[in-house]
């Protein structure tokens, strides 16, 4: 599923860049980069919204006992 999502994103991105380069021959590269930055910012914001305070506190409750450690640690 991850591979399919990655391939779909690459395909749509390449088609969008080709469309912008065909529509705006002089400024297509700059516009394509700005659109890419916009998608990256939206993705970063959505990813940040998924974080919760409960998830960061969950690591505090994990305790490693001496018997649980692997050799060499």
Residue pairs with C-beta under 8 A, 6 or more apart in sequence:
13 36
16 32
16 35
17 28
17 32
20 28
20 31
20 32
20 35
21 28
21 29
21 32
22 28
24 31
